[in-house]
Amino acid sequence: MARTTFRSFTKNLDVTDLRWMPGEGFSPSRLRIELLSGLTVALALVPEAVAFAFVAGVNPLVGLYAAFLVGLITALIGGRPGMISGATGALAVVMVALVAQHGVEYLFATVVLMGLIQIFAGVMQWGKFMRLVPHPVMLGFVNGLAIVIFLAQMGQFKVPGTMVDTGHGMSGGEWLSGSPLYLMLALVAATMAIIWIMPRLTKLIPAPLAGIGIIAILVIATGMDVPRVGDLASIEGGFPMFHMPFGDGLGLYGTALAPFNLETLYIILPYAVILAAIGLIESLLTLNLVSDMTNTRGGASQECIAQGVANTVTGFFGGMGGCAMIGQSMINVKSGGRTRVAGIAAAVFLLLFILVGAPLIEQIPLAALVGVMFMVVIGTFAWNSFGILRKVPLTDAFVILLVTVVTVYEDLAVAVVVGVIVSALAYAWNNARRIHAKTYTTPDGAKVYQIQGPLFFGSSEGFVELFNVKGDPSEVIVDFEDSRVVDQSALQAIETIAAKYEGAGKRIQLRHLSRDCHRLLKKAGHLMIDSDDDPEYQVAVNYQVRTGILGGH
């Protein structure tokens, strides 16, 4: 099965997206848009990657290398052209404890294992389960994400150099005040104004790139004393170097390599599973969001495999791993990036910044990049949700608010899982209340119960309460034509009712159940009435090995 899935993955890989937008053909203007969009994304990636490296407690180059490698590989083979991947804060907050206790080489080993888990998830096509995420969860996720992106920019309003290493990542710092704060806010506002006005004047240059460029030129030309990229950390470095994180001795940054044994596996496996899950959830949600914005479809399983390959490779090249970045993906889409070229260009530009462009990039004012991210926040937040909250059912409104709050105070993956669970429970409760029955008596004196609504674990108790065993005649017919028997609890409820009638010395007949239910219930000695329109769902076969009464309709 795995071989078939992998062949279908490689067969469906749309390499035409490596060149241009599907159906558009060659266009110099399209290439210009893609390259400029990639440059804009690369500029925005630098402070993000450095900041997330600080959060994880590792060297800034560890975050930059991850942004380059993960971004490049997912751009090449990912399931959604136009998406941007790199080091993310959602993963960094999980990594910090591992790095603090065991060192960065254990992190590299964890990233390798994380990638292998994601590849397995992609081959097994587990990405399709993202279809179970309801719209209220997506709405809350988007709003929570916009708030998270906004709050993440607050660190840029602190005095450079005042961050301290707490042993659990970089934190603290003194807030800007007085003239430096006012100047920072003015430059942020100017950047946002340029981004808002630029599309109305010309579309030759992406508005975010124009905002960064104009403000950077202004600051450098006038020598304004404002925080710049170089104040965070130096981004200068060489090519990522291949190395094995397992073995004896010291690794890339002077810390001990991870021994290749079971003890190491016990340490890194829990982190790898959590990181793989968070990375895939965030990536697949980003895929859905970008697909909705561009009115195109993405491949969930292909994206899982691409993320896995990217992280596996990154772990062997000294990167902290990563996943899709919704903020940068929004910048790319808003700047006109639609194909794989933009993502590839962003990764290549980022590498060039590291190799040769560090002195120039380090002069870019942080205010310009903050302004870009604030515009991303405005564009990402679903402002119509305020109106939606007043119109949708209370349960959906609660889910939207719950997912938003959990996203801000916990992380994206936990928020989505919580939202899906609450939505599923609400759905089960609503369906459980739908079970009822219409009754009538046949000319022969038999009482017929026509079951209405789904019969499953949530409604099984209500189903049992529908029957009046003592007051019913000696012959009873239960008709499931307008119902559907879903799970084992439903079959157990039918068995319970049948046993009660038999215990009372009465005859019960079951009608319009699937053939599998026929066979299972006949084994228990209950009478089935065959009908030409009995359904053929064939769901029960998966349960027959474990018990003689389980099945589905």
Helices and strands as residue ranges (DSSP letters): H 2-12, G 15-18, H 28-56, H 60-77, E 85-86, H 89-102, H 104-123, G 126-132, H 135-152, G 153-157, E 164-165, E 170-171, H 178-201, H 207-222, H 229-232, H 262-294, H 300-315, E 323-324, H 326-334, H 340-352, I 353-357, H 358-361, H 366-380, H 385-391, H 394-409, H 412-432, E 436-441, E 447-455, H 460-464, E 475-479, E 483-485, H 488-503, E 507-511, H 515-523, E 527-529, G 540-543
